[in-house]
């Protein structure tokens, strides 16, 4: 009897999770997106970009991405990094989180926390987005286009 109740619990939890994932709107930015391509900007054309993951809930976003065309440098020592290694690692990383809104094809982000202070102190950032199924194309004001694939 205990085993049947336990199995029933697993089936119920699996069903709830499956329903939640099925209700994920495919035409909205809400979800988790993985960087799959970068064109323009300092990275040039890069069909194999460094890792990046952007997460959008109903009102908030969190974004982290290794920028550039190669992985961040590894520290010579596992315990201590030189100043040059710290700068190279810092410069090759983007991180911020905050609130967002979408109006038509315009995405406006307002960072509440960021790797650097200037995004939080400046005006909201605006970009053009296009969502086609599970693909998101994000065109920054600089002209750089980052393509994402929905992973959740």
ZAMARGU-4260 file (C-alpha; in steps of 0.2 Angstrom, whole numbers, plus 5000, padded with zeros to 4 digits):
<rodrens>
0) 5000/5000/5000 | 5014/5012/5005 | 5022/5008/4988 | 5006/5012/4978 | 5004/5029/4988
5) 5023/5033/4984 | 5021/5029/4966 | 5005/5039/4965 | 5014/5054/4973 | 5028/5053/4960
10) 5015/5053/4946 | 5006/5068/4953 | 5022/5078/4955 | 5027/5073/4937 | 5010/5078/4930
15) 5011/5095/4939 | 5029/5099/4932 | 5023/5093/4915 | 5008/5104/4915 | 5019/5119/4921
20) 5031/5116/4907 | 5017/5114/4894 | 5010/5131/4899 | 5026/5140/4895 | 5021/5152/4882
25) 5031/5150/4867 | 5028/5167/4859 | 5034/5176/4875 | 5051/5180/4882 | 5047/5171/4898
30) 5058/5156/4900 | 5077/5152/4900 | 5087/5156/4885 | 5105/5150/4880 | 5116/5160/4869
35) 5119/5151/4853 | 5126/5164/4841 | 5133/5182/4841 | 5135/5193/4826 | 5143/5210/4827
40) 5150/5221/4841 | 5168/5217/4847 | 5165/5198/4845 | 5162/5199/4826 | 5153/5185/4819
45) 5154/5170/4831 | 5143/5155/4827 | 5151/5146/4843 | 5150/5159/4856 | 5155/5157/4874
50) 5142/5152/4887 | 5127/5163/4891 | 5111/5160/4900 | 5097/5173/4902 | 5081/5169/4913
55) 5065/5179/4912 | 5051/5177/4924 | 5035/5187/4923 | 5043/5203/4929 | 5062/5200/4932
60) 5077/5194/4922 | 5094/5187/4926 | 5108/5187/4913 | 5125/5180/4913 | 5137/5178/4898
65) 5155/5175/4895 | 5159/5188/4881 | 5172/5187/4868 | 5177/5174/4856 | 5187/5163/4868
70) 5185/5156/4886 | 5191/5167/4900 | 5209/5164/4905 | 5212/5151/4918 | 5222/5157/4934
75) 5240/5151/4935 | 5236/5145/4953 | 5220/5138/4959 | 5221/5149/4975 | 5228/5166/4970
80) 5225/5176/4954 | 5236/5190/4948 | 5229/5207/4945 | 5230/5204/4926 | 5221/5187/4927
85) 5207/5196/4938 | 5205/5210/4925 | 5205/5197/4910 | 5192/5187/4919 | 5181/5202/4924
90) 5182/5210/4907 | 5176/5194/4899 | 5160/5192/4909 | 5143/5201/4909 | 5131/5199/4923
95) 5115/5208/4928 | 5098/5206/4935 | 5083/5217/4937 | 5066/5221/4930 | 5060/5221/4912
100) 5045/5225/4900 | 5041/5221/4882 | 5031/5233/4872 | 5029/5226/4854 | 5047/5221/4849
105) 5056/5233/4861 | 5063/5225/4877 | 5067/5237/4891 | 5078/5231/4905 | 5081/5240/4921
110) 5096/5232/4931 | 5094/5231/4950 | 5111/5223/4952 | 5125/5221/4939 | 5143/5217/4938
115) 5147/5235/4935 | 5138/5250/4943 | 5135/5260/4927 | 5120/5250/4920 | 5111/5252/4937
120) 5114/5271/4937 | 5110/5275/4919 | 5094/5275/4910 | 5085/5259/4906 | 5092/5249/4891
125) 5082/5246/4876 | 5084/5233/4863 | 5074/5225/4848 | 5069/5207/4850 | 5061/5195/4838
130) 5054/5178/4845 | 5051/5164/4833 | 5046/5148/4842 | 5060/5143/4853 | 5072/5156/4845
135) 5075/5174/4851 | 5085/5187/4841 | 5091/5201/4852 | 5097/5217/4843 | 5107/5228/4854
140) 5108/5247/4852 | 5126/5244/4846 | 5120/5233/4832 | 5126/5217/4839 | 5114/5203/4837
145) 5113/5189/4849 | 5103/5173/4845 | 5096/5162/4859 | 5088/5145/4860 | 5074/5142/4873
150) 5080/5128/4885 | 5066/5129/4897
</rodrens>
